[in-house]
Amino acid sequence: MDGRGDSEIPDFGDPALDARRARWTAALTGAVLALVGVAAAALRASGSAPVLVPAAYAVGAAVCALAAVLGSKGRTRRALWLLVVGAMVMALGDQFD
């Protein structure tokens, strides 16, 4: 190949831009999951589900809201782990349903 070969050289972006994207991703994902958890808790609380089900959704939503706050402050690794924990708590509530 006698061309420049730009496709062979990996292009690494700006680390600050990557950190900003990770921060926004963690914050927005946490906010969306928190809203979904609150909505699920409200729907399950109005029905005939056991008390543990809306409580699990509410706790999972609170954990995801905390993850959104941490993500917006730049603590993306902790925020992403909290998102996983919050989603698992909400999934546990779904199993109890």
C-alpha positions as CSV (number, residue, x, y, z in Angstrom):
1,M,0.0,0.0,0.0
2,D,1.5,3.3,-1.0
3,G,-1.3,5.5,0.3
4,R,-1.2,7.4,3.6
5,G,-2.8,4.5,5.5
6,D,-4.9,6.6,7.8
7,S,-7.2,3.7,8.5
8,E,-4.3,1.7,10.0
9,I,-3.5,4.2,12.6
10,P,-6.0,4.4,15.5
11,D,-7.3,7.8,16.2
12,F,-7.4,8.5,19.9
13,G,-9.6,11.4,20.8
14,D,-9.2,14.1,23.3
15,P,-9.2,12.7,26.9
16,A,-11.2,15.7,28.2
17,L,-13.8,15.1,25.5
18,D,-14.1,11.4,26.5
19,A,-14.4,12.4,30.2
20,R,-17.1,14.9,29.4
21,R,-19.1,12.3,27.3
22,A,-18.8,9.8,30.1
23,R,-20.0,12.3,32.6
24,W,-23.0,13.3,30.5
25,T,-23.8,9.6,29.8
26,A,-23.8,8.7,33.5
27,A,-25.8,11.7,34.5
28,L,-28.5,11.3,31.8
29,T,-28.8,7.5,32.2
30,G,-29.1,7.9,35.9
31,A,-31.9,10.5,35.5
32,V,-33.8,8.4,33.0
33,L,-33.5,5.3,35.1
34,A,-34.6,7.3,38.2
35,L,-37.7,8.6,36.4
36,V,-38.6,5.1,35.2
37,G,-38.2,3.7,38.7
38,V,-40.4,6.4,40.2
39,A,-43.1,5.7,37.5
40,A,-42.9,2.0,38.1
41,A,-43.1,2.5,41.9
42,A,-46.2,4.7,41.5
43,L,-47.9,2.2,39.1
44,R,-47.2,-0.7,41.4
45,A,-48.2,1.1,44.5
46,S,-51.7,1.8,43.0
47,G,-52.2,-1.8,42.1
48,S,-52.5,-5.0,44.2
49,A,-48.8,-5.8,44.2
50,P,-47.1,-6.6,47.6
51,V,-45.5,-3.7,49.4
52,L,-42.0,-5.0,48.6
53,V,-42.4,-4.4,44.9
54,P,-43.0,-0.6,44.9
55,A,-40.4,-0.2,47.6
56,A,-37.8,-2.0,45.5
57,Y,-38.6,0.2,42.5
58,A,-38.4,3.3,44.7
59,V,-35.1,2.3,46.3
60,G,-33.7,1.5,42.8
61,A,-34.8,4.9,41.6
62,A,-33.1,6.6,44.5
63,V,-29.9,4.8,43.8
64,C,-30.1,5.8,40.2
65,A,-30.8,9.4,41.2
66,L,-27.7,9.3,43.4
67,A,-25.8,7.9,40.4
68,A,-27.0,10.8,38.2
69,V,-25.7,13.3,40.8
70,L,-22.4,11.6,41.1
71,G,-22.1,11.4,37.3
72,S,-22.8,15.1,36.9
73,K,-20.0,15.8,39.4
74,G,-17.5,13.7,37.4
75,R,-17.5,10.5,39.5
76,T,-18.3,8.4,36.5
77,R,-16.9,5.1,37.7
78,R,-18.9,5.2,41.0
79,A,-22.0,6.4,39.1
80,L,-21.9,3.6,36.6
81,W,-21.6,1.0,39.4
82,L,-24.5,2.6,41.2
83,L,-26.5,2.5,38.0
84,V,-25.9,-1.2,37.8
85,V,-26.9,-1.7,41.5
86,G,-30.0,0.5,41.0
87,A,-31.1,-1.5,38.0
88,M,-30.5,-4.7,39.8
89,V,-32.7,-3.6,42.8
90,M,-35.5,-2.6,40.4
91,A,-35.1,-6.0,38.7
92,L,-35.4,-7.7,42.1
93,G,-38.7,-5.8,42.6
94,D,-39.8,-7.1,39.2
95,Q,-39.1,-10.6,40.4
96,F,-41.2,-10.2,43.5
97,D,-44.2,-9.0,41.3
